[in-house]
Amino acid sequence: MKLAALLIVAATGAAYADPAVTVTPPTAHPGDPVMVTVTGTSSAPHGKAGGQPLAFYPSTRGYQAVFAV
């Protein structure tokens, strides 16, 4: 299943670069964990996957959230 169709992420606040979203892995199967990484923003993004809100936490790579398909 392609995850781009399931994922909506909006970076809010002041951006210090163009926000970028990376989804790993790019293809997942039911039950697989998925990592969403948002870089290029100075504040936590908000997003949903499959209609459910994602909980983003700060990391060395920006902000990240994990969910299962």
FIVOGU-605751 format. One record per atom (N, C-alpha, C): residue number from 1; y, z, x. Coordinates in Angstrom, 1 decimal, padded with zeros to 4 digits. Each point is the difference from the previous one (the first is absolute). Example, Ala and Ser with C-alpha at 12.3 -4.5 7.8 and 13.67 -1.06 7.14 Angstrom:
2
REC  resi       y       z       x
REC     1  -005.7   007.8   013.2
REC     1   001.2   000.0  -000.9
REC     1   001.2   000.0   000.9
REC     2   001.1  -000.7  -000.4
REC     2   001.1   000.0   000.9
REC     2   001.1   000.8  -000.8
This chain:
69
REC  resi       y       z       x
REC     1  -001.2   000.0   000.8
REC     1   001.2   000.0  -000.8
REC     1   001.2   000.0   000.9
REC     2   001.0  -000.9  -000.3
REC     2   001.2   000.0   000.8
REC     2   000.9   001.1  -000.5
REC     3   000.5   000.8   000.9
REC     3   000.8   001.2  -000.3
REC     3   001.4  -000.3  -000.4
REC     4   000.6  -001.2   000.4
REC     4   001.4  -000.3  -000.3
REC     4   000.2   000.1  -001.5
REC     5  -000.9  -000.4  -000.8
REC     5   000.2   000.0  -001.4
REC     5   000.0   001.4  -000.6
REC     6  -000.6   000.9   000.7
REC     6  -000.1   001.4  -000.5
REC     6   001.2   000.9   000.4
REC     7   000.7  -000.4   001.0
REC     7   000.9   000.9   000.7
REC     7   001.5  -000.4  -000.2
REC     8   000.8   001.0  -000.4
REC     8   001.4  -000.1  -000.2
REC     8   000.6   001.1   000.8
REC     9   000.9  -000.4   001.0
REC     9   000.6   001.0   000.8
REC     9   001.5  -000.3   000.1
REC    10   000.9   001.0  -000.2
REC    10   001.4  -000.2   000.2
REC    10   000.5   001.0   001.0
REC    11   000.7  -000.5   001.0
REC    11   000.6   000.9   001.0
REC    11   001.4   000.4  -000.5
REC    12   000.3   001.3   000.0
REC    12   001.3   000.4  -000.5
REC    12   000.8   000.7   001.1
REC    13   001.3   000.2  -000.2
REC    13   000.8   000.6   001.0
REC    13   000.5  -001.0   001.0
REC    14   000.6   000.5   001.0
REC    14   000.6  -000.8   001.1
REC    14  -001.1  -000.6   000.8
REC    15   000.1  -001.3   000.2
REC    15  -001.0  -000.7   000.8
REC    15   000.6  -000.3   001.4
REC    16  -000.8   000.3   001.1
REC    16   000.5  -000.3   001.3
REC    16  -000.6  -001.4   000.5
REC    17  -000.8  -000.6  -000.7
REC    17  -000.6  -001.3   000.2
REC    17  -000.5  -000.5  -001.3
REC    18  -000.5  -001.3   000.0
REC    18  -000.6  -000.5  -001.2
REC    18  -001.3   000.8  -000.3
REC    19  -000.1   000.6  -001.1
REC    19  -001.3   000.7  -000.3
REC    19  -001.2  -001.0   000.0
REC    20  -001.1   000.5   000.5
REC    20  -001.2  -000.8   000.1
REC    20  -001.2   000.8  -000.5
REC    21  -000.8  -000.6  -000.8
REC    21  -001.2   000.7  -000.6
REC    21  -001.3  -000.6   000.6
REC    22  -000.8   000.8   000.5
REC    22  -001.3  -000.4   000.5
REC    22  -001.1   000.7  -000.7
REC    23  -001.0  -000.8  -000.5
REC    23  -001.1   000.6  -000.8
REC    23  -001.3  -000.3   000.9
REC    24  -000.7   001.1   000.2
REC    24  -001.3  -000.1   000.8
REC    24  -001.1   000.6  -000.7
REC    25  -001.1  -000.6  -000.2
REC    25  -000.3  -001.4   000.3
REC    25   000.7  -000.9  -001.0
REC    26   000.1  -001.3   000.3
REC    26   000.7  -001.0  -000.9
REC    26  -000.9  -000.3  -001.2
REC    27  -001.3   000.2   000.1
REC    27  -000.9  -000.2  -001.1
REC    27  -000.9   001.3  -000.1
REC    28  -000.2   000.5  -001.2
REC    28  -000.7   001.2  -000.2
REC    28  -001.0  -000.1  -001.2
REC    29  -001.0   000.8  -000.1
REC    29  -000.9   000.0  -001.1
REC    29   000.1   001.3  -000.7
REC    30  -000.5   000.1  -001.2
REC    30   000.1   001.3  -000.7
REC    30  -000.6   001.2   000.8
REC    31   000.8   001.1   000.1
REC    31  -000.3   001.1   000.7
REC    31   000.5   000.1   001.5
REC    32   000.5  -001.2   000.5
REC    32   000.5  -000.1   001.3
REC    32   001.3   000.8   000.1
REC    33   000.3   000.7   001.2
REC    33   001.3   000.5   000.2
REC    33   000.9  -001.1   000.5
REC    34   001.3   000.2  -000.3
REC    34   001.0  -001.0   000.3
REC    34   001.2   000.8   000.6
REC    35   000.5  -000.4   001.1
REC    35   001.2   000.6   000.6
REC    35   001.2  -001.0  -000.1
REC    36   001.1   000.6  -000.6
REC    36   001.2  -000.8  -000.2
REC    36   001.0   000.6   001.0
REC    37   000.6  -000.8   000.9
REC    37   001.0   000.4   001.0
REC    37   001.3  -000.7  -000.3
REC    38   001.1   000.7  -000.1
REC    38   001.3  -000.5  -000.2
REC    38   000.9   000.3   001.2
REC    39   000.5  -001.0   000.7
REC    39   000.9   000.2   001.1
REC    39   001.4  -000.6  -000.3
REC    40   001.0   000.4   000.8
REC    40   001.3  -000.6  -000.2
REC    40   000.8   000.7  -001.0
REC    41  -000.3   001.3  -000.4
REC    41   000.8   000.7  -000.9
REC    41   000.2   001.5   000.5
REC    42   001.1   000.6  -000.3
REC    42   000.3   001.3   000.5
REC    42  -000.4   001.1  -001.1
REC    43  -000.4  -000.5  -001.2
REC    43  -000.4   001.0  -001.0
REC    43  -001.3  -000.4  -000.6
REC    44  -000.7   000.9  -000.6
REC    44  -001.3  -000.2  -000.5
REC    44   000.0  -001.1  -001.2
REC    45  -000.9  -000.9   000.1
REC    45   000.0  -001.0  -001.1
REC    45  -000.7   000.5  -001.2
REC    46   000.1  -000.7  -001.1
REC    46  -000.7   000.3  -001.2
REC    46  -000.9  -001.2  -000.3
REC    47  -001.2   000.2  -000.5
REC    47  -000.8  -001.1  -000.4
REC    47  -001.2   000.4  -000.9
REC    48  -000.6  -001.1  -000.5
REC    48  -001.2   000.2  -000.8
REC    48  -001.1  -000.9   000.4
REC    49  -001.2   000.4  -000.2
REC    49  -001.1  -000.9   000.2
REC    49  -000.9   000.1  -001.2
REC    50  -000.3  -001.1  -000.6
REC    50  -000.8   000.0  -001.3
REC    50   000.6   000.8  -001.1
REC    51   001.4   000.1   000.0
REC    51   000.7   000.8  -001.0
REC    51   000.1   001.5   000.3
REC    52  -000.6   000.5   001.1
REC    52   000.1   001.4   000.4
REC    52   001.0   000.2   001.1
REC    53   000.8   001.0   000.0
REC    53   001.0   000.3   001.0
REC    53  -000.7   000.3   001.4
REC    54   000.6  -000.5   001.0
REC    54  -000.5   000.3   001.4
REC    54   000.8   001.1   000.6
REC    55  -000.6   000.9   000.7
REC    55   000.6   001.1   000.7
REC    55   000.2  -000.3   001.5
REC    56   001.2  -000.4   000.3
REC    56   000.3  -000.4   001.4
REC    56   000.4   001.2   000.8
REC    57  -000.5   000.0   001.3
REC    57   000.3   001.1   000.9
REC    57   000.5  -000.6   001.3
REC    58   000.9   000.7   000.7
REC    58   000.5  -000.6   001.3
REC    58  -001.1   000.0   001.0
REC    59   000.1  -001.0   000.8
REC    59  -000.9  -000.2   001.2
REC    59   000.7  -000.6   001.1
REC    60  -000.7  -000.1   001.2
REC    60   000.7  -000.6   001.1
REC    60   000.2  -001.5  -000.2
REC    61  -000.6  -000.6  -001.0
REC    61   000.2  -001.4  -000.3
REC    61   000.9  -000.3  -001.2
REC    62   000.7   001.0  -000.4
REC    62   000.9  -000.1  -001.2
REC    62  -000.5   000.9  -001.1
REC    63  -000.4  -000.5  -001.1
REC    63  -000.5   000.8  -001.1
REC    63  -001.4  -000.6  -000.4
REC    64  -000.9   000.8  -000.4
REC    64  -001.3  -000.4  -000.3
REC    64  -000.6   000.6  -001.3
REC    65  -000.8  -000.7  -000.7
REC    65  -000.7   000.5  -001.2
REC    65  -001.4  -000.5   000.0
REC    66  -000.9   000.8  -000.5
REC    66  -001.4  -000.4  -000.1
REC    66  -000.5   000.1  -001.4
REC    67  -000.7  -001.0  -000.5
REC    67  -000.6   000.0  -001.3
REC    67  -001.4  -000.7   000.0
REC    68  -000.8   000.2  -001.0
REC    68  -001.3  -000.7  -000.1
REC    68   000.1  -001.0  -001.1
REC    69  -000.7  -001.1   000.2
REC    69   000.0  -001.1  -001.0
REC    69  -000.9   000.4  -001.1
